[in-house]
Amino acid sequence: MSLSENLLSVLFSIQGYSIKSISECETRVVLHLTREEGSICPHCGSICSRYDSRIRELFIGSVNGIAVYCAVRIYRVACSVHGVVTEDHGISDGQKRYSKAAGASVVQYTRYLDNVSTGKLLGLSSSTVYRIDREALGDLVDAYRTGFAFGSVLSVDEVAYKRHHHYATVLSDFDQGKVLWLEKDRTCDSLKRAYSHLSNASETVQTVTMDFWRPFEKATRETLPDASIVYDKFHLARLLNRAVENQRRAYQRDLPEEERKIMKKQSRWILLKREKNLSEQNRSHLEELKRKNEPLFIVYMLKESFLSIFEEDRLVDQAKVMIDQWIEQVMNSSFQQLKTFARSLMKRFRQVLEWFEKPVSNGKAEGINNVIKTLLKRAYGYKDFDYFRMKVLQRCGNIMEMATHEG
């Protein structure tokens, strides 16, 4: 192997070519390639006579931030079986204007960087990076869709991907902590479409954890009738905190303005904190709250007593009795916001109790949502939902394993 052939093979993963000449400018380097081997029909692999040809420039990599292209003569061959067809030249797939190795390289960069930064590192425009990234990721997603791998526990959540309440349904594997699929909207049909990509899901999936969103529950019951639905305890805590906050606002609304400002400053965050996380200063404020505003202190203690039920391993029957007692205590109080939460709890009582048999939560899904939000900030949002799905699967899913296997 000559020096130029070795250079092409090692740096740009191109075999069978040698460098004839090199031309360069400030923004790019072009390697003019040549080869001695004959042309082969891409369908039957037979060596054929060349029919005609044209010169194409293909992006093959980057050196020190300067884009490197190759200029290669690509032939059409006259095959006795398949007629006139374009040869398989081995550098790129089909009509793509970049090599296979370059496409894989761009995808590795864009996994952690935005397209503008990737373009600056590789010497490409951001639009070129977008085009390569979208095509390469599309190929990986197509390969990924033919063989979903998932466990027995799934997580369902939603994430806002655009302003003005544009949501996406996120389906994740609980054990892997990986996104399986995304669908636009957060409707019953959107989750059904996500489930449709999971072959034999009704036989494999045993548990689905989610929040209180009714369309998700309906889609899961219709698609996976034998799976247990477990409500996320962190979502329960969030809903209860919201009720506590609304109760505080309702209580302080009737106070004089000056007293209301002082009360908001001293009690707002204390009421939302767990007792075990209170600092010494927080505890002194809590004691003051107990003396001056006993109703808010009772609200706080009710919140703590409910959340403490989920902190220990309990039998379902024991948890049922404790939650029943808590609901009764709230319904006998004058706290309207907590009563609203208690009524919602009663409607979903069976799913809430499922947590004590299968203590799984959407904690990993919430962590995934934080990564997705970082992706959105990095790209300043996505106009193309299909591309957004690819980027989430690239960063939070398993499609990069396809790139590794192909490489």
Backbone torsions as a table, in degrees:
resi	resn	phi	psi	omega
1	MET	NA	130.9	180.0
2	SER	-72.9	169.3	-179.7
3	LEU	-62.2	-42.3	-179.0
4	SER	-67.1	-38.6	177.9
5	GLU	-65.5	-40.2	178.7
6	ASN	-65.3	-39.5	178.5
7	LEU	-61.8	-46.8	179.6
8	LEU	-62.7	-39.7	-177.6
9	SER	-68.9	-44.1	-175.7
10	VAL	-75.1	-47.2	-173.8
11	LEU	-83.2	-34.9	-170.6
12	PHE	-125.3	6.5	177.2
13	SER	54.7	45.1	178.1
14	ILE	-118.2	120.8	-179.1
15	GLN	-110.8	150.2	173.9
16	GLY	87.5	3.7	-178.8
17	TYR	-123.0	156.3	172.6
18	SER	-130.1	159.9	-177.1
19	ILE	-87.8	120.4	178.7
20	LYS	-85.2	-43.7	178.1
21	SER	-160.1	168.8	-178.7
22	ILE	-131.8	133.1	172.3
23	SER	-123.9	149.3	-176.0
24	GLU	-147.9	158.3	171.7
25	CYS	-144.8	-169.3	-176.2
26	GLU	-66.6	-29.3	-172.0
27	THR	-106.5	-12.3	-177.3
28	ARG	-157.3	159.1	172.2
29	VAL	-122.3	134.1	-179.8
30	VAL	-118.2	122.4	176.0
31	LEU	-96.8	118.9	179.0
32	HIS	-88.1	113.1	-171.5
33	LEU	-101.2	154.1	175.4
34	THR	-142.7	161.7	177.7
35	ARG	-150.9	157.0	-176.4
36	GLU	-99.4	-26.0	-174.8
37	GLU	-64.4	154.9	176.2
38	GLY	-75.3	175.4	-178.6
39	SER	-93.8	147.7	-174.5
40	ILE	-122.3	140.5	175.4
41	CYS	-66.8	130.2	-178.0
42	PRO	-71.2	-15.4	-176.4
43	HIS	-92.6	-45.4	-176.4
44	CYS	-111.7	-10.0	176.4
45	GLY	78.8	9.7	-179.2
46	SER	-85.2	148.2	177.2
47	ILE	-75.7	128.4	-173.9
48	CYS	-126.4	162.8	174.5
49	SER	-75.9	148.9	-177.4
50	ARG	-82.9	135.1	-176.2
51	TYR	-93.9	-55.2	173.4
52	ASP	-157.2	-179.0	-175.9
53	SER	-155.4	168.4	173.3
54	ARG	-153.0	157.0	179.3
55	ILE	-92.3	130.7	176.1
56	ARG	-126.1	143.0	173.5
57	GLU	-102.0	127.9	-177.6
58	LEU	-123.8	135.4	175.3
59	PHE	-72.6	126.2	-177.0
60	ILE	-122.0	-5.6	178.6
61	GLY	158.7	-163.0	-177.0
62	SER	-148.9	145.7	176.0
63	VAL	-133.6	118.8	179.3
64	ASN	54.5	40.4	177.8
65	GLY	77.8	6.6	177.9
66	ILE	-108.3	127.3	-179.3
67	ALA	-68.0	137.6	178.9
68	VAL	-113.5	126.3	178.5
69	TYR	-117.3	159.3	170.9
70	CYS	-119.2	139.6	173.0
71	ALA	-103.7	116.3	-173.5
72	VAL	-132.3	141.3	177.4
73	ARG	-85.8	120.7	-178.2
74	ILE	-109.5	128.8	-173.2
75	TYR	-102.5	151.0	161.8
76	ARG	-99.0	137.6	-175.7
77	VAL	-114.4	153.7	178.3
78	ALA	-101.0	98.7	-179.8
79	CYS	-91.8	136.2	-178.8
80	SER	-67.6	-20.2	-178.3
81	VAL	-99.8	-45.1	-171.2
82	HIS	-106.7	2.0	178.2
83	GLY	78.5	-152.8	-178.6
84	VAL	-84.6	115.8	-178.5
85	VAL	-136.7	157.7	177.7
86	THR	-80.4	133.1	-178.2
87	GLU	-64.6	159.7	171.0
88	ASP	-89.6	101.1	-175.3
89	HIS	-83.1	-8.8	171.9
90	GLY	83.5	-2.4	-178.2
91	ILE	-95.8	-50.6	-179.6
92	SER	-124.4	168.2	176.5
93	ASP	-94.2	122.8	175.4
94	GLY	57.8	-128.1	-176.7
95	GLN	-94.3	9.9	-177.6
96	LYS	-66.0	143.8	-174.5
97	ARG	-95.9	23.3	178.3
98	TYR	-146.8	154.1	-178.3
99	SER	-75.5	163.9	178.2
100	LYS	-60.6	-43.4	-179.3
101	ALA	-66.1	-38.3	179.2
102	ALA	-65.7	-40.4	177.4
103	GLY	-61.4	-43.6	178.4
104	ALA	-65.1	-36.2	179.2
105	SER	-66.4	-43.5	179.4
106	VAL	-61.5	-42.5	179.9
107	VAL	-62.5	-36.3	177.8
108	GLN	-67.3	-39.1	177.8
109	TYR	-66.1	-47.7	-174.4
110	THR	-72.9	-8.7	175.4
111	ARG	-64.4	-31.1	-175.6
112	TYR	-121.0	-11.1	-177.5
113	LEU	-123.9	155.5	173.8
114	ASP	-75.4	167.1	-174.8
115	ASN	-66.0	-33.0	179.2
116	VAL	-66.0	-46.7	179.8
117	SER	-64.3	-41.1	177.9
118	THR	-61.2	-41.8	178.9
119	GLY	-61.4	-40.4	179.3
120	LYS	-66.5	-36.1	179.7
121	LEU	-72.6	-33.0	-175.9
122	LEU	-99.1	-5.8	-178.9
123	GLY	77.6	29.4	-179.4
124	LEU	-119.7	160.6	172.4
125	SER	-75.8	156.2	180.0
126	SER	-63.9	-32.1	178.5
127	SER	-67.3	-36.8	177.0
128	THR	-67.6	-41.4	176.9
129	VAL	-60.5	-44.2	179.1
130	TYR	-58.6	-46.5	-178.0
131	ARG	-62.5	-45.9	179.6
132	ILE	-65.4	-45.4	-177.5
133	ASP	-61.4	-45.0	-177.5
134	ARG	-65.7	-42.0	-179.8
135	GLU	-67.1	-45.5	-177.8
136	ALA	-66.0	-42.6	178.0
137	LEU	-66.1	-36.3	177.5
138	GLY	-59.1	-41.0	177.5
139	ASP	-64.5	-40.7	179.6
140	LEU	-66.6	-40.1	179.2
141	VAL	-65.5	-39.8	177.7
142	ASP	-60.3	-42.0	177.4
143	ALA	-68.0	-36.5	-178.7
144	TYR	-67.1	-37.1	-176.7
145	ARG	-68.1	-20.2	-179.7
146	THR	-79.0	-12.2	-178.1
147	GLY	-151.3	68.1	176.0
148	PHE	-62.4	137.2	173.1
149	ALA	-118.9	121.4	-177.4
150	PHE	-146.8	160.2	-176.9
151	GLY	-98.3	-162.0	-175.2
152	SER	-88.6	-11.0	-178.9
153	VAL	-122.1	124.6	179.1
154	LEU	-115.4	155.1	174.7
155	SER	-120.6	137.9	178.3
156	VAL	-122.3	131.0	178.9
157	ASP	-151.8	172.3	175.6
158	GLU	-123.7	157.0	177.7
159	VAL	-140.5	140.5	177.2
160	ALA	-82.8	119.9	-178.5
161	TYR	-105.9	-4.5	-179.8
162	LYS	-155.0	155.8	178.8
163	ARG	-65.8	166.8	178.1
164	HIS	65.9	44.0	170.7
165	HIS	61.2	45.7	171.0
166	HIS	-97.7	112.9	-174.5
167	TYR	-114.6	159.2	172.7
168	ALA	-127.2	143.4	175.4
169	THR	-86.6	127.7	-177.6
170	VAL	-112.9	119.1	177.9
171	LEU	-106.6	122.5	-173.8
172	SER	-126.4	156.6	171.2
173	ASP	-89.6	122.1	-173.9
174	PHE	-64.6	-47.4	-175.6
175	ASP	-68.2	-42.1	-179.4
176	GLN	-77.4	-25.5	-173.3
177	GLY	66.8	34.2	-177.3
178	LYS	-121.0	146.1	175.7
179	VAL	-75.0	131.0	176.5
180	LEU	-91.3	-42.2	-177.1
181	TRP	-164.6	157.2	173.9
182	LEU	-126.5	145.5	172.5
183	GLU	-134.8	147.2	178.8
184	LYS	-67.2	144.2	179.8
185	ASP	76.2	174.4	178.5
186	ARG	-130.6	49.0	-178.5
187	THR	-98.8	173.8	175.3
188	CYS	-60.6	-43.2	-178.4
189	ASP	-66.6	-35.5	-179.1
190	SER	-65.6	-39.4	177.5
191	LEU	-70.7	-35.9	176.2
192	LYS	-61.4	-40.6	178.0
193	ARG	-62.9	-39.0	178.0
194	ALA	-64.8	-43.4	178.2
195	TYR	-62.7	-32.2	-175.2
196	SER	-62.6	-19.8	178.8
197	HIS	-80.7	-10.5	-177.6
198	LEU	-97.0	105.5	179.3
199	SER	-71.9	138.1	179.6
200	ASN	59.8	28.7	-178.9
201	ALA	-63.3	-36.7	-178.6
202	SER	-63.5	-24.7	179.8
203	GLU	-92.0	-23.7	-173.1
204	THR	-98.5	-42.0	-172.9
205	VAL	-78.7	126.5	179.5
206	GLN	-107.0	-29.4	-175.2
207	THR	-140.9	139.0	173.7
208	VAL	-127.9	123.2	177.7
209	THR	-102.4	139.0	-174.6
210	MET	-158.2	178.0	174.5
211	ASP	-92.6	-161.6	-174.5
212	PHE	-83.8	8.2	-173.5
213	TRP	-68.2	114.4	-173.4
214	ARG	-58.9	-42.9	179.8
215	PRO	-58.1	-35.7	177.8
216	PHE	-66.0	-41.4	179.7
217	GLU	-65.3	-42.4	-180.0
218	LYS	-62.6	-46.2	-179.7
219	ALA	-61.9	-38.9	-178.8
220	THR	-69.4	-41.1	-180.0
221	ARG	-66.3	-35.3	-179.6
222	GLU	-77.4	-35.1	-176.1
223	THR	-89.9	-40.0	-178.1
224	LEU	-123.4	71.2	-172.8
225	PRO	-62.7	-24.5	-177.7
226	ASP	-92.4	-5.9	-178.3
227	ALA	-82.0	144.7	176.3
228	SER	-84.1	136.6	176.8
229	ILE	-100.5	122.9	-179.0
230	VAL	-117.1	124.7	177.0
231	TYR	-78.0	137.1	-178.6
232	ASP	-68.1	125.0	-177.0
233	LYS	-68.9	-27.9	177.5
234	PHE	-69.6	-31.9	175.7
235	HIS	-69.5	-39.5	174.7
236	LEU	-57.5	-45.3	179.9
237	ALA	-62.6	-38.6	179.6
238	ARG	-65.8	-42.2	178.0
239	LEU	-65.3	-39.6	178.5
240	LEU	-66.2	-41.7	177.3
241	ASN	-61.6	-36.7	177.8
242	ARG	-64.9	-40.3	177.7
243	ALA	-65.2	-39.5	177.8
244	VAL	-63.2	-43.9	179.5
245	GLU	-63.2	-42.6	177.7
246	ASN	-65.6	-35.5	178.1
247	GLN	-66.4	-39.6	177.6
248	ARG	-63.2	-43.5	179.8
249	ARG	-62.6	-43.0	179.6
250	ALA	-63.3	-38.4	-179.6
251	TYR	-68.7	-44.2	-175.5
252	GLN	-76.7	-14.8	-178.8
253	ARG	-62.4	-28.9	-177.2
254	ASP	-92.6	-0.1	179.9
255	LEU	-83.8	156.1	172.5
256	PRO	-58.2	153.1	-172.4
257	GLU	-56.8	-46.8	-177.7
258	GLU	-64.6	-44.2	179.2
259	GLU	-66.1	-33.7	178.8
260	ARG	-65.1	-41.1	178.9
261	LYS	-64.0	-44.2	179.6
262	ILE	-63.7	-43.0	-179.1
263	MET	-63.6	-42.1	179.7
264	LYS	-62.8	-41.9	-178.5
265	LYS	-64.4	-38.0	-172.2
266	GLN	-92.4	-23.5	-170.0
267	SER	-113.6	-20.0	-170.3
268	ARG	-56.7	-55.5	-174.8
269	TRP	-79.1	-26.1	178.3
270	ILE	-64.7	-41.0	-179.0
271	LEU	-63.7	-27.1	-177.8
272	LEU	-91.0	-14.7	-179.9
273	LYS	-80.8	148.2	171.6
274	ARG	-74.2	148.2	-176.7
275	GLU	-60.5	-36.8	-178.4
276	LYS	-69.0	-16.1	-178.9
277	ASN	-101.2	4.0	-177.8
278	LEU	-73.8	137.5	173.1
279	SER	-82.1	173.5	178.6
280	GLU	-60.5	-40.6	178.6
281	GLN	-65.5	-39.5	176.9
282	ASN	-61.8	-39.5	-178.3
283	ARG	-66.7	-37.0	177.6
284	SER	-66.8	-38.0	175.8
285	HIS	-65.7	-36.4	178.7
286	LEU	-65.6	-39.9	177.0
287	GLU	-64.1	-40.0	177.1
288	GLU	-64.5	-38.5	176.9
289	LEU	-62.1	-38.9	179.8
290	LYS	-62.7	-37.7	-178.4
291	ARG	-75.9	-41.9	-171.2
292	LYS	-95.0	-28.8	-175.6
293	ASN	-139.2	72.9	-175.9
294	GLU	-58.2	-38.4	179.0
295	PRO	-56.9	-43.1	179.1
296	LEU	-67.9	-34.1	177.0
297	PHE	-64.9	-39.5	177.4
298	ILE	-64.6	-39.6	176.0
299	VAL	-58.4	-43.8	179.8
300	TYR	-61.4	-45.4	-178.2
301	MET	-67.3	-34.9	175.7
302	LEU	-64.2	-41.7	177.1
303	LYS	-60.1	-47.2	-178.3
304	GLU	-64.0	-40.3	-178.7
305	SER	-65.7	-35.3	178.5
306	PHE	-70.2	-48.2	-177.1
307	LEU	-65.8	-29.3	-179.6
308	SER	-67.5	-21.1	178.3
309	ILE	-61.8	-32.6	-175.6
310	PHE	-90.4	1.1	-174.2
311	GLU	-91.1	-10.2	-178.7
312	GLU	-125.7	157.2	175.1
313	ASP	-71.8	117.0	-179.0
314	ARG	-129.8	150.6	171.7
315	LEU	-71.3	153.7	-177.3
316	VAL	-59.6	-43.2	-178.8
317	ASP	-62.8	-40.5	178.3
318	GLN	-65.0	-44.0	178.9
319	ALA	-64.0	-38.0	179.3
320	LYS	-60.5	-44.2	179.5
321	VAL	-63.2	-42.9	-177.9
322	MET	-66.9	-41.8	179.6
323	ILE	-68.9	-38.9	176.2
324	ASP	-58.6	-44.2	179.8
325	GLN	-64.1	-39.4	179.9
326	TRP	-65.8	-43.3	179.3
327	ILE	-62.1	-42.7	179.2
328	GLU	-61.6	-42.5	179.6
329	GLN	-62.1	-42.1	179.6
330	VAL	-67.8	-43.4	-177.7
331	MET	-66.2	-22.4	177.1
332	ASN	-88.9	-0.8	179.8
333	SER	-94.3	-176.4	178.6
334	SER	-105.6	13.2	-175.3
335	PHE	-90.0	98.4	-173.1
336	GLN	-66.1	-37.6	-179.2
337	GLN	-66.7	-39.9	177.0
338	LEU	-68.7	-32.7	176.9
339	LYS	-63.8	-39.7	178.0
340	THR	-60.9	-43.3	177.0
341	PHE	-62.9	-41.4	-179.2
342	ALA	-64.0	-39.5	178.5
343	ARG	-64.8	-41.2	176.5
344	SER	-61.8	-36.9	179.4
345	LEU	-65.0	-41.5	-178.5
346	MET	-65.2	-33.9	179.7
347	LYS	-67.7	-26.3	-175.6
348	ARG	-118.4	30.2	-170.9
349	PHE	-60.1	-42.1	-177.0
350	ARG	-63.8	-42.1	179.6
351	GLN	-68.0	-34.5	177.8
352	VAL	-64.1	-40.6	-179.7
353	LEU	-69.5	-24.5	178.6
354	GLU	-57.4	-28.2	-177.8
355	TRP	-61.2	-31.5	-177.5
356	PHE	-76.5	-16.3	172.8
357	GLU	-92.0	-36.2	-179.8
358	LYS	-132.8	84.7	-174.4
359	PRO	-74.8	73.7	175.2
360	VAL	-115.2	155.8	-177.5
361	SER	-139.5	175.4	178.1
362	ASN	-93.2	21.3	-178.3
363	GLY	-57.5	-44.0	179.0
364	LYS	-66.6	-38.1	178.9
365	ALA	-63.8	-37.4	177.0
366	GLU	-65.6	-37.7	175.7
367	GLY	-63.4	-40.0	176.6
368	ILE	-61.8	-41.6	179.2
369	ASN	-59.9	-36.4	177.5
370	ASN	-64.1	-39.1	177.3
371	VAL	-65.7	-41.3	179.2
372	ILE	-62.4	-41.5	178.5
373	LYS	-63.5	-35.3	175.9
374	THR	-64.9	-40.3	176.0
375	LEU	-59.4	-43.4	-179.0
376	LEU	-64.2	-40.8	178.6
377	LYS	-66.4	-40.7	-177.9
378	ARG	-63.1	-35.9	-177.6
379	ALA	-97.2	0.3	-173.9
380	TYR	55.9	38.0	177.7
381	GLY	88.5	166.2	180.0
382	TYR	-129.1	127.0	175.5
383	LYS	-80.6	-30.7	-175.8
384	ASP	-98.4	110.3	-176.6
385	PHE	-66.4	-37.4	179.5
386	ASP	-60.9	-40.4	178.0
387	TYR	-68.2	-38.8	176.2
388	PHE	-59.2	-43.0	177.4
389	ARG	-60.4	-43.7	179.1
390	MET	-59.8	-42.7	-178.0
391	LYS	-66.0	-36.9	177.9
392	VAL	-67.6	-43.6	178.4
393	LEU	-66.2	-31.5	177.2
394	GLN	-66.5	-43.9	-174.6
395	ARG	-88.3	-35.3	-172.7
396	CYS	-118.2	-0.2	-177.8
397	GLY	-113.7	-156.6	-175.2
398	ASN	-112.8	9.5	-174.1
399	ILE	-69.2	-22.4	178.8
400	MET	-68.3	-19.1	173.1
401	GLU	-64.7	-32.5	176.5
402	MET	-64.2	-40.3	177.8
403	ALA	-63.6	-39.4	178.8
404	THR	-65.2	-43.3	-178.8
405	HIS	-67.0	-38.2	179.3
406	GLU	-69.4	-36.6	-179.9
407	GLY	-69.8	NA	NA
